[in-house]
């Protein structure tokens, strides 16, 4: 059963973008819905709230008061957004399919790393993200401010996966006039520095062509740059970092764990936009 309220007609004939938030009866679930509402406003899209989700019938989120959650979504933004509440059960595969059919561009989930309150523990979050072709924004239980996403961190390193996450960070500038902070390590090693410089040059050219507002933030830290972005973001007033998920597991990952395990569900409650590398590059129409 679907309940649709406060419909706002599209301003043009393009198919409206959709944000999909998975709710549960906790502060983490409420934060996911509120962030979803903010994202729907940012992208001039609609918000779909999934109230019943699980990996099996015996492993699903508890029922929620749908009326209250609709109010949460409506009160967090300054104008009406199209909001759809889905009240039947979804499993990952059926939700992925629904998202593809509804022009969904992003999921939002609240991650309670140790699962004291929320449905999505770190393990469950990683399981859901792994199967998704769309980006997944993970949030803590902190509710978004009205000026959230004004500053976004794009950590760049030596990996040649810059284009997809650069595009997604850039969308916040294209749709919302955010400033993108390209965060990179100032390596002393000439080879590493050259690889990072090449990635920066590529992203700068891309952003200049797309008229994306950005700044270069150089740091010298003995730490993986994606992980450091969590610590760095609050120092510049940033409220989001963008990372690529690990596609191929290395020996280092087996020994120390994938880097995203130390980023998602972080203590700072900083939202993280998690992107799986795709063989086909997904590009929004702006």
MARDO-822697 format. One record per residue: x, y, z of N, C-alpha, C in turn; residue in one letter. Coordinates in steps of 0.001 Angstrom, whole numbers, plus 500000, padded with zeros to 6 digits. Each point is the difference from the previous one (the first is absolute). Last residue first. Layout:
// MARDO-822697
     nc1     nc2     nc3    cac1    cac2    cac3     cc1     cc2     cc3  type
       X       Y       Z       X       Y       Z       X       Y       Z     A
...
This chain:
// MARDO-822697
     nc1     nc2     nc3    cac1    cac2    cac3     cc1     cc2     cc3  type
  521855  517063  484447  499959  501267  500726  499698  501105  499023     X
  499785  494308  500514  499763  501125  499100  499904  501265  500847     X
  502923  495574  501442  498725  500698  500112  499901  501077  498936     X
  502856  495227  499984  500093  501456  499956  498605  500599  500095     X
  503193  495153  500550  498667  500572  500189  500123  501513  500102     X
  503101  495883  497651  500017  501220  500804  498612  500611  500043     X
  501599  494764  499488  499355  501057  499226  499896  501235  500886     X
  502018  496392  501891  500580  499886  498668  499401  501034  499053     X
  500489  500820  505391  499145  499377  498998  500740  499917  498670     X
  500949  500607  505726  500489  500205  498638  499125  499219  499027     X
  498119  501907  504667  500621  498819  499421  500467  500321  498588     X
  499131  503343  504413  499770  499716  498588  500732  498727  499613     X
  498115  503338  504434  500744  498794  499635  499631  499590  498579     X
  499922  504417  503582  499387  499532  498760  500864  498878  499453     X
  499196  502077  505143  500969  499473  499039  499234  499522  498772     X
  499365  503353  504859  499462  499235  498870  501104  499615  499015     X
  500836  500799  505298  500108  500678  498708  499398  499127  498906     X
  500671  499435  505005  498671  499984  499385  499996  500741  498664     X
  503716  498880  503142  499606  501393  499774  498607  500118  499399     X
  502171  495764  500741  499591  500601  501275  499536  501444  499842     X
  499492  496385  495899  501061  500661  500760  499447  500708  501238     X
  498171  497014  496192  499617  499932  501405  501020  500648  500907     X
  502194  498949  495627  498543  499928  500133  499634  499817  501471     X
  504578  500004  499050  499426  501276  499582  498491  500032  500199     X
  503058  496225  500619  500433  501010  500970  499364  501360  499724     X
  499269  496252  497162  499548  499573  501326  500350  501025  501074     X
  501469  500381  495428  498657  500530  500259  499455  499575  501354     X
  504253  498436  498275  500045  501349  500560  498610  500529  500328     X
  501232  494733  500267  499751  500995  498952  499894  501386  500627     X
  502995  496302  502479  498595  500318  499755  499856  501054  498915     X
  504129  497752  501650  499568  501150  500809  498529  500349  499840     X
  502117  496155  497789  500741  500141  501250  499424  501088  500902     X
  498250  499127  495628  499784  498812  500823  500669  500146  501364     X
  500666  503353  496784  498614  500028  500467  499714  498820  500919     X
  504193  500175  497876  499896  501005  501053  498594  500096  500565     X
  500785  497267  496274  500539  499381  501208  499918  500972  501167     X
  496407  500997  496336  501440  499763  499976  500427  499280  501277     X
  495194  500663  496883  500621  499884  501316  501478  499660  499849     X
  496453  502724  496722  500846  498809  500044  500762  499989  501323     X
  496814  503361  499492  499495  499043  499013  500776  498687  500049     X
  498737  504325  503537  501017  499058  499545  499386  498993  499037     X
  497875  504940  500422  500083  498761  500757  501076  499093  499408     X
  499842  505511  499930  499745  498817  499191  500149  498774  500889     X
  498550  505199  501620  501012  498952  499876  499556  498952  498991     X
  499042  505323  502363  499627  499086  498919  501111  498979  499821     X
  497791  503610  504052  501171  499549  499262  499558  498923  499027     X
  497671  504347  503148  499899  498793  499182  501364  499682  499421     X
  498960  504007  502496  499018  499093  500600  499803  498730  499187     X
  503687  504548  501183  499428  499070  499021  499099  498991  500701     X
  502877  503783  501771  498549  500103  499968  499341  499100  498981     X
  504712  500256  501266  499641  500942  498932  498484  500157  499883     X
  502010  497090  503228  500877  501170  500089  499688  501040  498927     X
  497809  495611  500330  499497  501018  500935  500858  501260  500065     X
  501429  496293  497107  498766  500678  499590  499516  501053  500996     X
  503823  496843  500630  500249  501303  499389  498714  500790  499759     X
  500076  495468  501687  500579  500908  500998  500110  501421  499460     X
  498542  496692  497071  499026  500048  501099  500465  500975  501077     X
  502831  498942  496337  498959  500970  499642  498934  500119  501080     X
  503595  496744  500098  500326  501311  500571  498918  501026  499697     X
  499676  495697  498078  499751  499940  501446  500276  501355  500653     X
  500959  499569  495451  498556  499848  500207  499668  500021  501488     X
  504571  500019  498719  499337  501297  499857  498484  499910  500156     X
  503937  497139  502546  499249  499849  498752  499031  501171  499863     X
  504436  500791  502796  498716  499323  500163  499304  499918  498645     X
  503817  502841  501986  500390  498598  499876  498763  499127  500217     X
  500465  505287  498069  499593  499116  501096  500459  498582  499702     X
  499731  505296  498110  501091  499033  500142  499691  499137  501213     X
  496922  503175  496221  500389  499677  501374  501178  499027  499963     X
  496678  503648  496722  501155  499115  500103  500366  499791  501461     X
  495699  501714  496747  500448  499949  501391  501111  498961  500115     X
  497125  503146  496056  500965  498933  500258  500481  500098  501436     X
  495068  501500  497633  501286  500469  500506  500890  498786  500209     X
  495113  501497  496977  500863  499105  500772  501216  500746  500522     X
  494968  500083  496909  500799  500810  500930  500836  499077  500887     X
  498104  499184  494817  499865  499586  501393  500920  500858  500862     X
  498996  499643  494949  499800  501205  500808  499664  499654  501455     X
  501309  497080  496191  498639  499929  500543  499643  501216  500848     X
  504342  499529  498040  499058  499824  498887  498557  500027  500480     X
  503431  500122  503213  499998  501250  499242  499026  499929  498831     X
  500705  496122  502550  499228  501003  500737  499966  501344  499274     X
  502626  496471  498175  498590  499617  500013  499152  501083  500651     X
  504641  500498  500167  499511  500225  498633  498516  499681  499907     X
  502113  499058  504084  499927  501445  499767  499458  500308  498603     X
  500861  495511  501108  498796  500502  500666  499857  501506  499793     X
  503896  497925  498275  498808  499478  499329  498730  500592  500605     X
  504084  500982  502060  499891  500701  498717  498755  499545  499244     X
  501092  497758  503996  499512  501357  500271  499790  500758  498692     X
  501960  495742  499751  498584  499904  500366  499398  501380  500247     X
  504626  499756  499180  499254  499640  498787  498505  499918  500287     X
  502895  500675  503640  499921  501205  499168  499217  499738  498720     X
  500980  496375  502841  498971  500862  500579  499809  501248  499148     X
  503452  497126  498736  498707  499339  499809  498856  500848  500552     X
  504423  501487  500703  499628  500121  498588  498630  499363  499740     X
  501939  499569  504283  499562  501382  499769  499537  500180  498551     X
  501910  495888  501253  498661  500154  500568  499452  501399  499734     X
  504428  499193  498661  499075  499174  499234  498569  500134  500490     X
  503563  502187  502335  499721  500626  498706  498982  499207  499186     X
  500325  500400  505452  500449  499102  498942  499569  500547  498635     X
  498529  502116  503915  501409  500315  499757  500566  499130  498888     X
  494667  501610  500692  500998  498947  500165  501411  500524  499748     X
  495170  501963  501366  501199  500552  499367  501153  499023  500224     X
  494449  499149  499761  501209  499929  500815  501184  500538  499203     X
  494606  501458  499525  501034  499070  499544  501219  500091  500904     X
  494488  501778  498860  500965  499745  501072  501020  498970  499527     X
  496177  503635  498096  500806  498879  499508  501152  499801  500980     X
  495030  502338  500439  501374  500066  500498  500745  498745  499543     X
  495427  502955  498372  500611  498682  500090  501464  500169  500403     X
  495191  502990  500581  501434  500053  499711  500586  498614  500216     X
  494717  501312  498491  500933  499635  501068  501441  500223  499538     X
  495436  500687  497759  501065  501002  500127  500939  499726  501176     X
  496244  497287  498113  499828  500667  501297  501052  501074  500264     X
  499624  496969  496047  498610  500129  500431  499828  500969  501162     X
  504353  499134  498178  499142  500290  498854  498557  500265  500420     X
  503224  498609  503226  500268  501365  499549  499055  500393  498872     X
  499785  495669  501596  499568  500878  501096  500295  501461  499668     X
  501449  496577  497068  498553  500223  499896  499500  500926  501106     X
  504567  498426  499861  499699  501170  499192  498524  500286  499862     X
  501586  496065  502144  500262  501171  500839  499606  501265  499253     X
  499719  496119  497531  498962  500037  501033  500217  501150  500974     X
  503204  499274  496558  498708  500396  499438  498951  500130  501090     X
  504170  498309  501222  500093  501432  499710  498693  500519  499415     X
  500492  495398  500734  499727  500708  501252  500151  501508  499829     X
  500814  497331  496187  498646  499771  500490  499735  500751  501300     X
  504388  500230  497948  498945  500636  499218  498632  499837  500635     X
  504350  498147  501665  499620  501355  500386  498725  500477  499326     X
  503033  495889  500455  498541  499886  500071  499392  501375  500239     X
  504815  497902  499963  499450  500574  498778  498487  499762  499951     X
  503688  500618  504305  499146  499088  499255  499386  500707  498802     X
  502829  502093  503421  500662  499510  498792  499107  499085  499169     X
  497634  503630  503075  501288  499357  500254  500534  499482  498673     X
  495923  503544  502388  500649  499400  498833  501337  499405  500408     X
  494914  501930  502222  501377  499548  500212  500543  499308  498751     X
  496075  503683  501078  500321  498981  498998  501445  499566  500215     X
  495825  502781  502921  501395  499575  499860  500098  498901  498946     X
  496453  504369  500937  500119  498555  499794  501472  499659  499793     X
  496306  504194  501736  501398  499647  499749  500109  498478  499984     X
  495787  501813  500447  500597  501173  499369  501474  499763  499667     X
  496682  496973  502272  500508  499737  498650  500546  501250  499308     X
  496649  500956  504034  500852  498839  499785  500330  499860  498513     X
  497253  503344  502649  501063  500344  499058  500955  498839  499754     X
  496240  499709  503019  499434  500574  498780  501072  500278  498951     X
  500914  496039  503473  499691  501421  500103  499455  500498  498670     X
  499675  494724  501828  500650  501003  499155  499582  501419  500340     X
  500376  495802  503590  499080  500527  498998  500677  501096  499182     X
  502213  495593  502551  499908  501458  500044  499096  500495  498882     X
  501450  495391  500888  498701  500394  500538  499852  501509  500148     X
  503040  497717  496145  499865  499613  501398  498632  500408  500503     X
  501195  498644  494757  499967  501098  500968  499973  499413  501403     X
  501032  498755  494354  499852  499514  501363  500073  501195  500940     X
  498796  499113  494524  500488  500927  501015  499734  499402  501372     X
  500691  497852  494874  499296  499888  501276  500617  501013  500958     X
  499675  499042  494199  500678  500458  501213  499110  499846  501232     X
  499147  496619  495952  499855  501423  500267  500816  500394  501229     X
  499603  495512  498500  500599  500708  498871  499950  501508  500199     X
  500041  495814  503813  499320  501143  499385  500788  500570  498822     X
  501109  496350  503306  499129  499571  498910  499389  501130  499204     X
  502906  500742  503814  500724  499150  499051  499142  499628  498801     X
  498211  502383  503793  500740  500836  499054  500657  499150  498921     X
  497762  497807  503566  499057  500694  499126  500733  500803  498930     X
  502592  497836  503265  499309  498996  499187  499042  500668  499019     X
  502176  502654  503195  500936  499564  498964  499358  498977  499078     X
  497492  501391  503726  500185  501107  499056  500918  499584  498857     X
  499369  497014  503595  498824  500064  499135  500138  501096  498954     X
  503425  499661  503191  499971  498792  499170  498814  500022  499046     X
  500386  503417  503232  501013  500148  498958  499964  498806  499051     X
  495411  500809  502224  501339  499921  500576  500998  500221  498869     X
  494691  501196  500158  501202  499788  499193  501246  500048  500867     X
  495691  500701  501974  499956  498721  499280  501316  499715  499285     X
  499878  503103  504568  499520  499972  498627  500034  498617  499375     X
  501526  500759  504637  498675  500578  499784  499464  499735  498596     X
  504208  498285  501540  499339  500111  501294  498564  500492  499835     X
  503905  498814  496719  498606  499553  500008  499403  499960  501407     X
  504400  501589  498174  499973  498855  500906  498582  499489  500240     X
  500829  503663  496968  501129  499096  499789  499923  498747  500858     X
  496261  502927  497825  500357  499871  501413  501090  498936  500061     X
  497780  503116  495854  500858  498891  500427  500367  500146  501468     X
  496096  501575  496055  500619  500384  501257  500767  498827  500567     X
  498696  501362  494655  499789  499093  501125  500712  500555  501228     X
  498316  501158  494495  500500  500559  501257  499679  499014  501116     X
  500641  500068  494135  499372  499511  501226  500587  500763  501187     X
  499514  501386  494466  500788  499828  501220  499132  499397  501101     X
  498436  501059  495541  501422  500267  499770  500859  499669  501210     X
  494917  498619  497439  500719  500257  501252  501484  500186  499704     X
  495970  499034  497044  500983  501071  499796  500672  500421  501309     X
  496923  496216  499340  499420  501266  500472  500969  501174  499890     X
  500887  495230  498984  498764  500310  499274  499447  501380  500337     X
  503899  498121  502145  500293  500148  498575  498771  500473  499234     X
  499510  498962  504576  500776  501229  499809  500298  500246  498527     X
  497898  495964  501285  499089  501141  500139  500741  501307  499721     X
  502587  496106  500158  499169  500032  498796  499043  501190  500031     X
  502645  499187  503798  500855  500423  498889  499174  500139  498720     X
  497833  498187  503690  500184  501442  500145  500902  500546  498891     X
  499258  495367  500305  498774  500662  499556  500118  501518  500121     X
  503635  497371  501507  499832  499832  498557  498746  500707  499499     X
  500976  500021  504790  500929  500753  499157  499721  499903  498505     X
  495779  499419  502932  501302  499391  500191  500970  500698  499044     X
  494972  501547  502257  500989  499932  498930  501207  499216  500487     X
  494347  500861  501410  501366  499563  500264  500852  499999  498733     X
  495887  503536  500753  500155  498554  499907  501480  499634  500096     X
  498094  504568  500003  499672  499279  501232  500057  498484  499866     X
  501800  505149  497951  499754  498617  499598  499849  499150  501252     X
  499544  505497  498601  500270  499031  501058  499624  498612  499496     X
  501366  505116  497785  499292  498734  499838  500419  499064  501121     X
  500122  505591  498384  500434  498984  500961  499120  498770  499887     X
  501574  505079  497602  499166  498819  499803  500546  498879  500880     X
  500649  505036  501527  500575  499041  499071  499021  498847  499856     X
  500045  505557  501885  499410  498677  499842  500807  499155  499018     X
  502521  503772  502878  498918  499969  499022  499506  498570  499848     X
  503578  501231  502964  499249  501255  499985  498845  500003  499009     X
  502181  495678  502939  500304  500864  498855  499058  501189  499987     X
  499730  496564  503332  501437  500243  499929  500381  500932  498853     X
  495494  498203  501186  500439  501112  500850  501471  500366  499829     X
  497714  496272  497722  499461  501284  499562  500596  501177  500770     X
  501150  495479  501114  500489  500326  498664  499547  501382  499571     X
  498397  498281  504087  501440  500246  500082  500527  500473  498647     X
  495561  498549  500140  500169  501343  500562  501475  500358  500140     X
  498895  495672  498638  499679  500941  498929  500161  501437  500478     X
  500443  496616  503142  501165  500055  499126  499759  500914  498811     X
  496491  499146  503095  501071  500779  500631  501192  500160  499067     X
  496439  497230  498601  499583  501409  500030  501099  500888  500585     X
  500532  495216  499953  500226  500651  498711  499610  501471  500006     X
  501887  496586  503712  498804  500837  499902  500144  500856  498743     X
  502459  495131  500338  500094  501381  500457  498650  500680  499867     X
  502455  494625  500451  499009  500910  499423  500136  501393  500600     X
  504389  496867  499802  498696  500048  500667  499072  501003  499342     X
  503875  497286  497235  499866  501156  500878  498623  500006  500642     X
  502202  495278  498576  499527  501225  499359  499876  501117  501033     X
  500850  494651  499500  501061  500983  500235  499626  501294  499299     X
  497501  495926  499633  500265  500015  501440  501059  501036  500366     X
  498723  499361  495469  498766  500307  500726  500231  500077  501504     X
  504103  501281  496982  499172  498801  500059  498765  500350  500819     X
  503006  503337  499051  500721  499039  499177  499305  498644  499997     X
  497600  505072  500603  500786  498984  500682  500716  499104  499016     X
  496167  504509  500978  501110  499470  499209  500727  498945  500804     X
  495751  503882  499955  500200  498597  500383  501053  499398  499080     X
  498638  504559  499561  499762  499821  501434  500238  498574  500478     X
  501572  503757  496029  499721  498572  500151  499892  499706  501485     X
  499476  504619  496805  500370  499444  501301  499582  498536  500039     X
  501145  504084  496108  499276  498770  500304  500536  499441  501309     X
  499979  505022  497200  500523  499149  501068  499096  498794  500158     X
  501329  503753  495718  499027  499449  500934  500723  499149  501037     X
  502251  504345  497303  499399  498707  499722  498948  499617  501014     X
  503704  503574  499282  498667  500337  499467  499242  498734  499621     X
  504333  500323  502298  499938  499524  498621  498644  500258  499339     X
  500814  501380  504538  501223  500367  499280  499886  499666  498518     X
  496544  498597  502937  499954  501440  499744  501211  500451  499186     X
  499891  495576  501394  498933  500196  499019  499863  501477  499650     X
  502949  498880  503428  500546  499636  498694  498958  500154  498900     X
  498664  500678  504471  500913  501059  499584  500567  499718  498611     X
  497337  496682  501935  499186  501169  499648  500876  501153  499529     X
  502139  496155  501644  499358  499731  498720  499160  501166  499529     X
  501899  500152  504273  501013  500224  498971  499413  499743  498614     X
  497202  499008  503536  500221  501452  499933  501079  500354  498984     X
  499108  495411  500859  498848  500633  499353  500227  501499  499839     X
  503235  497561  502381  500005  499598  498589  498867  500666  499240     X
  500211  500566  504670  501016  500799  499313  500054  499654  498519     X
  497183  497426  502734  499456  501352  499841  500998  500895  499266     X
  501389  495669  501134  498997  499967  498944  499400  501363  499746     X
  502968  499579  503565  500724  499801  498741  499033  499971  498819     X
  498360  500206  504425  500549  501294  499596  500747  499892  498678     X
  496220  496407  500588  501141  500412  500822  500434  501385  499548     X
  496900  496266  497921  499503  500711  501176  501145  500320  500961     X
  500493  499737  494534  499735  499060  501089  499681  500815  501240     X
  500573  500609  494101  499715  500442  501367  499975  498817  500960     X
  502158  501607  494964  499508  498829  500733  499873  500381  501468     X
  499921  502929  495105  500501  499878  501374  499374  498781  500663     X
  500894  502324  494802  499333  498928  500738  500658  499836  501368     X
  499240  503789  495618  500872  499576  501098  499239  498966  500814     X
  499564  502034  494600  499433  499503  501253  501109  499614  500970     X
  498707  503256  495184  500936  499158  500731  499386  499610  501337     X
  497134  501262  495449  500520  500487  501281  500948  498981  500623     X
  499100  500870  494673  499565  499114  501068  500668  500415  501301     X
  498989  503646  496194  500965  498964  500319  499476  499145  501152     X
  497872  503981  498133  499523  498696  499582  501007  498886  500274     X
  499454  504552  503058  500187  499747  498581  499588  498574  499706     X
  499508  501815  504308  500052  501276  499294  500269  499806  498514     X
  497281  496626  503549  501313  500286  499427  499970  501299  499204     X
  496625  499292  504143  500134  499673  498595  501408  500318  499507     X
  498429  498474  504931  500435  501223  499339  500274  499653  498546     X
  497104  497765  504452  500595  499868  498682  500379  501375  499462     X
  498421  497884  504610  500629  501272  499603  500743  499878  498674     X
  498904  495256  501633  499485  501250  500536  500779  501171  499430     X
  498818  494225  499622  500691  501143  499430  499384  501274  500530     X
  500428  494340  500886  499311  501207  500444  500805  501190  499518     X
  499403  494307  498911  500748  501236  499915  499142  501157  500459     X
  500420  494187  500443  499148  501193  500000  500883  501236  500000     X
